[in-house]
């Protein structure tokens, strides 16, 4: 299928889902608040405007920067509220509204009482969504925290016992992730005394890396052995090779189906995101290419943006895979939906003799909101066994 047809299909489906979510949200909120005819009409215009605010903000970028800034932020926050409210109302519908309606229909509950329960349960759902939004905004604005894990790595030389890899992932520089947020990431990372810094994809959403300011800021994280990067799907969306060039110009090395030997005793390999490769079915071969010709006997750490083809990685003798992409779900309902596509969406896991760490990500995408999936900078301490 030509890429443009795939893009049209994707955006058509996304637009249909987005529209359906707003229709659903409108009906639930309008009923919960007992809006009259005039109120419902006004609310329709408000909802419609908020639905397209983010898109308008992005289209205005570079032309009317003031309006773009406001609309992008308003639209991004609204995206988070829609997801949270849709989740809260769906739970309310399944656990309260539908059972109550059934009881009222079959005479087990007074009709007026059923209507009152339905109305007040909708108000509770709306309140829960509002509180969750406020909390999620606070979580993002305070920035990432440090997560520490220890991973025993077969074949690691005794002199490299305690080697510290600091993983940063899914930053999404641009839009609402700017210099101030990057300072928080860099500050946390600099406090972790890194022997090596790795960035596992979705570094930037700026076209061709923008003016490079954010990338240089990221490249400035203190590390004894530099900063290594694997690409994410958003690098493709932001310009592909142009983004890769900008990352390397900032002083970071991008590993694309290749590897390097670090500190004389650790192989670090990296693969492109499947979006770069042309599909998920190309990822296993890319992993094989990345580790081909590696020095025998040295342990291998693989940087792979999406937690896919992990069994294939284990078969190649890779000891540890560092991933991102899932954002740990970022906000409900994605903690549930992401599990449809990925076996692991956050934390440390084992596949055969190999271990996998899936980062929640250090930044965020879209809504500046995180609920049940705090942003993190991860320090992986390697242990020889």
Secondary structure as the mmCIF struct_conf table of DSSP 4:
data_model
#
loop_
_struct_conf.conf_type_id
_struct_conf.id
_struct_conf.beg_label_comp_id
_struct_conf.beg_label_asym_id
_struct_conf.beg_label_seq_id
_struct_conf.end_label_comp_id
_struct_conf.end_label_asym_id
_struct_conf.end_label_seq_id
HELX_RH_AL_P HELX_RH_AL_P1 UNK A 3 UNK A 32
TURN_TY1_P TURN_TY1_P1 UNK A 33 UNK A 34
HELX_RH_AL_P HELX_RH_AL_P2 UNK A 37 UNK A 60
TURN_TY1_P TURN_TY1_P2 UNK A 61 UNK A 63
BEND BEND1 UNK A 64 UNK A 64
HELX_RH_AL_P HELX_RH_AL_P3 UNK A 65 UNK A 92
HELX_RH_PI_P HELX_RH_PI_P1 UNK A 93 UNK A 97
HELX_RH_AL_P HELX_RH_AL_P4 UNK A 98 UNK A 105
TURN_TY1_P TURN_TY1_P3 UNK A 106 UNK A 107
BEND BEND2 UNK A 108 UNK A 109
HELX_RH_AL_P HELX_RH_AL_P5 UNK A 111 UNK A 141
TURN_TY1_P TURN_TY1_P4 UNK A 142 UNK A 142
STRN STRN1 UNK A 145 UNK A 153
TURN_TY1_P TURN_TY1_P5 UNK A 154 UNK A 155
HELX_RH_3T_P HELX_RH_3T_P1 UNK A 158 UNK A 160
TURN_TY1_P TURN_TY1_P6 UNK A 161 UNK A 162
STRN STRN2 UNK A 164 UNK A 168
STRN STRN3 UNK A 173 UNK A 174
TURN_TY1_P TURN_TY1_P7 UNK A 175 UNK A 176
STRN STRN4 UNK A 177 UNK A 177
HELX_RH_AL_P HELX_RH_AL_P6 UNK A 179 UNK A 190
TURN_TY1_P TURN_TY1_P8 UNK A 191 UNK A 192
BEND BEND3 UNK A 195 UNK A 195
STRN STRN5 UNK A 196 UNK A 200
BEND BEND4 UNK A 201 UNK A 201
STRN STRN6 UNK A 204 UNK A 204
BEND BEND5 UNK A 206 UNK A 206
HELX_RH_3T_P HELX_RH_3T_P2 UNK A 207 UNK A 209
TURN_TY1_P TURN_TY1_P9 UNK A 210 UNK A 211
BEND BEND6 UNK A 212 UNK A 212
HELX_RH_AL_P HELX_RH_AL_P7 UNK A 213 UNK A 219
TURN_TY1_P TURN_TY1_P10 UNK A 220 UNK A 220
BEND BEND7 UNK A 221 UNK A 221
TURN_TY1_P TURN_TY1_P11 UNK A 224 UNK A 225
STRN STRN7 UNK A 227 UNK A 230
HELX_RH_AL_P HELX_RH_AL_P8 UNK A 233 UNK A 237
TURN_TY1_P TURN_TY1_P12 UNK A 238 UNK A 240
HELX_RH_AL_P HELX_RH_AL_P9 UNK A 241 UNK A 249
TURN_TY1_P TURN_TY1_P13 UNK A 250 UNK A 251
STRN STRN8 UNK A 253 UNK A 254
BEND BEND8 UNK A 256 UNK A 257
STRN STRN9 UNK A 258 UNK A 262
TURN_TY1_P TURN_TY1_P14 UNK A 263 UNK A 265
STRN STRN10 UNK A 266 UNK A 270
HELX_RH_AL_P HELX_RH_AL_P10 UNK A 274 UNK A 277
TURN_TY1_P TURN_TY1_P15 UNK A 278 UNK A 278
BEND BEND9 UNK A 279 UNK A 279
HELX_RH_3T_P HELX_RH_3T_P3 UNK A 280 UNK A 282
HELX_RH_AL_P HELX_RH_AL_P11 UNK A 283 UNK A 291
TURN_TY1_P TURN_TY1_P16 UNK A 292 UNK A 293
HELX_LH_PP_P HELX_LH_PP_P1 UNK A 294 UNK A 295
TURN_TY1_P TURN_TY1_P17 UNK A 296 UNK A 297
STRN STRN11 UNK A 299 UNK A 303
BEND BEND10 UNK A 305 UNK A 306
HELX_RH_AL_P HELX_RH_AL_P12 UNK A 310 UNK A 315
TURN_TY1_P TURN_TY1_P18 UNK A 316 UNK A 317
STRN STRN12 UNK A 320 UNK A 323
BEND BEND11 UNK A 325 UNK A 326
HELX_RH_3T_P HELX_RH_3T_P4 UNK A 327 UNK A 329
BEND BEND12 UNK A 330 UNK A 331
TURN_TY1_P TURN_TY1_P19 UNK A 332 UNK A 333
HELX_RH_AL_P HELX_RH_AL_P13 UNK A 334 UNK A 341
BEND BEND13 UNK A 343 UNK A 343
BEND BEND14 UNK A 346 UNK A 346
STRN STRN13 UNK A 347 UNK A 351
TURN_TY1_P TURN_TY1_P20 UNK A 352 UNK A 353
STRN STRN14 UNK A 354 UNK A 358
BEND BEND15 UNK A 362 UNK A 363
BEND BEND16 UNK A 365 UNK A 368
BEND BEND17 UNK A 371 UNK A 372
STRN STRN15 UNK A 376 UNK A 384
#
